Amino acid sequence: MSAAKNAAAQSKGFSLPVLVVIVVELVLCFLIWKFVLGAGSNFEGGNNEGHPLPGNYLGIVYKGGIMVPVLMTLMLVVLTFCFERLFTIAKAQGSGSVDNFVRNVQAKLAGGDVDGAIKACDSQKGSVANVVRAGLVKYKEMTVDTELDKEQKMAAIQKEVEEATSLELPMLEKNLVILATISSIATLMGLLGTVLGMIKAFAALATAGSPDAVALANGISEALINTALGIGTSAIAIIMYNVFTTRIDQLTYAIDEAGFSLAQTFAAKHK
């Protein structure tokens, strides 16, 4: 177990305190919405109570209402944790090709060079290398152990690999739940903003006393800004979540393959 813990300690990736990040980004997005998008220079008459200037998209987005900074925050959170996961998973893969590394370890094991395989792990680094290294250390211990029989030794090697894997995988999967959650709620939040905007537009039309097609069209277009932001955010979150889960599955498969090779090689060499 100590070898697995040492391996995990070497692979600690970049981690962000989630709540702090969300709060800071919410405040930042609100300030951008209020003072950048809502700047008087973006509106007729120099006041954000008026209509946006023709072709001024900053003013149009501002008119989307109070849900806009919330949706901007969701978008920024998605982008932040996408970069964080890219960095962490790239670090977990190590310094070279994972497939080449696994084949290299298998070749060294087949040749009886356990120390060489451990050195290859030290050179590769990353989660896969850490798990394999933990298994190799246990493999080396079992070759000189005289108290356990062959089946017990193989079970001990497999258990070491499983323990090391259980320490590494949470680090790889950390924060993916945020992307999964935002992919589900971003569109709903966008629709909520649109509904609120439509209510406001029709309420203003009702109090105007006479139908105003231009005002109604402007109100609807401003309300739909929320839907666009929500759908865009959700699409990015879904795509990146699938990308990350696929890459994690590939790493997990490489770990399983290496662990199986350890057990099989030990069984073949210690009959």
N, C-alpha and C positions, 0 to 999 in steps of 0.2 A: 504493500500500500504506500510505503514511503516513496518508492520509485515513481509511482503514479502521481503522487502529490508534487514531487520535484519536477516532473514533466509538465504538469499543469502550471506550475509557477513560472516556467519559462515562456509560456504562451499567452500571458495576460495581454489582451488587446486594449485598444483605445475604447474607453467607456465614458458615457455622458450621463450625468444625473438628470433623468428624464423630466421630472417635475420642474426643475430649475430652468431647463432648456425651453420647455413649453411656456412657462410664465414670462421669461425674458423675451421670447419671440412674439408672444401675444402683445406685450407692451410695445415692442418695436413696431409691429404691424399697425397697431392702433395709432401710434404717432405718425407713421408714414401716411396712413389713410386720412388723418385729421389735418396734418400740416403740409403734406406734399400733394396728395391727390386733391385735398380740399382747399388748396391755395387759391386766393381770389383771382389770380391771373389765369386760371383755367375756366373762368365763368364770365358770362355776360354781366356787365356792370361792376366787375371786380368783386363780386360777392358770391359765396358758394350757395346762397339761397336761390340764385338765378339759374338759368339753363347753362349747360356746358357750352363753351365756344364750339362752333362747327369743326368737326374733325379732331377735337381735343379728347383723347381717350382717357386721360387722367381724370378729367372732370366727369366723364361718363361712368367710369368705374366708381368714383366717389359717390355718385348718385345711387349706386346699388344699395346703399343703406348700411346700417350698423353690422349686418352680417358679413360685409366685405372684409373687415379686418380679421374676423374669425376664420373665414375661408382662406385668407392670405396666410394666417398662422398655420393652418393645417397644411397648406402647400409648403411653407418654409420648414415645418417639422418633418415632412416627408423627405424633402431634399437633404436636410441635415442628417437624418438617420440613414438615408441611402449612402451618403458619403462615408458615414461612420461604419456601416456594414461592409462597404467596398474595401475600406482600409483594413478592417479586422479580418475579413475572409481572405484577402490577399496575403496578410501576414500569416494566417493559419495554413495556407498552402505551402509556405516556405520559400526558399530561395531558388528553387528550380522546379522542373516538371515533376508532379506527384507520381505520374505513371512511371517515368524513368527511375525515380527514387525507389519505388516499390520493386521494380525489376532488379535494380542494383542490390537491394537488400536480399531478395530471393536468391540472386546469384552468389552472394557472399555466404549466405547460410548453406546453400548447396555445397559450397567448397569448404565448409567448416570454419569459416572466418567470422566468428561472432564478434570479435573486437573490431574488425573492419566494418561490420554492419552497424555497430554502435557509433563508430566514427562518422559513418555516412549520415546517421541520424543527427549527429552534432553539427554536421555541415549543412544539412537540409533545413533544420529548424522547423517551426510550425507545428500545428496540431497533429497532423499525421505522423510526423517524425517523433514527436513527444510520446505518442501512444506506442509506436513501434519500439522506441527506445526502452520504455517501461517493460514491454514484453521481452525484449532482448536481454535486459538485465536479469529478469526472472528466469529466462531460458538458461543464461549462464549459471545462475545459482542452482538450477535443477540438474545441470550436468554433473555437479560434484556432490549433490545430495544423495546420501545413502540410506536415509530413513524411509523415504516414500517410494512406492512402486511406480511403474511407468504411467499408469492411468491417473494416479494422483498428481504426478508431475505435470502431465498434460493439462489436467484440470486447473492446476495452480497457474500455469502460463496463461490459459484462456481467461481465468478470473482476473489476473493482473491487467490483461488487455482490456477487459470489460470495465474494470474500475477506472483505468486511465481514460477510456472513451467517455465514461459517464461524467468525468471531470472536464473534458474538453468540449463536449457537445453543447452544454448550456452557454458557454462563451460564444459559440458560433451562432446559436439561435437567439441570443439576447437581442431585445428591441424589435424582433420581427413581428411580435404581437402588436406593436404600435402601427406598423405599416398595414397589417391585416385589419386592424380596427378602423383606421382612417379610410382605407379602401371601401369600407362598408358605410361609414357615416358621412363622408364628404359630399356625396351626391344628395343625401337626405338633407344635409345642412344647406346645400345650394338651393334645393327645392323649397325649403322653409323660407330662405331669404327672398326667393322669387314670389312666394305666396304673400309674404308680408308687403313686398313692394307692390304687388297687384292690388292688394287691399287699400294701400295708401293711394295708388293712382286712381282707383275707382271712387274712393272717398272724396278725393280732390275734385274729380269730375262731377260728382253729385252736388257738391257745394258751389260749383261754378255757375249753376243755373241754366246753362245752355251747353249742348254737346260741343266738345272741342277735340276733333280727331287728331290734331297735331300733338296736343298735350297728352292725350291717351296713348298715342304711339310712342312718345318719348318716355312716358311712365312705364310702359310695358318693356321697352328696350332696356331701360335702366334696371328693371326688376330681373330681367333674364341674365344680367351680368353674373348674378349669384349662381345660377344654374351652370353657366359656362365654367366658372371657377371651380365649382363642386365636381363636375364631370371630369375636368382636366386633372384635378388633384387625385380623384379616385382612379383614373386611368394610369397615372404614373405610379401610384402606390401598388396597384394590382400587378403591373408589369414587373416592377422591381422586386416585389415579394416573390413572384414566381422565379425570377432570375436567381435570387439569393437561395431559395429553397432547393433549386436544381443544383447549384454549386455546392451546397452543404451535403446533398445526397451523394454527389460525386466524391466528396471527401470521406463521407461515411463508408462508401463502398470500398475506397482505397484502404481505409483502416481495417475493414472486415477481411479484405483480401490478404493484407499483410498478417493479420492475426491468424487466419487460417493457415497461411504458409508456415508460420512459426510452429504451430501445433503439428502439422504434417511432417515438417522437417525433423522435429524432435522425435516423432514416432518412428520415422524411417531410420534415424541414426542411433536410436537407443531401443533395440529390440530385446 
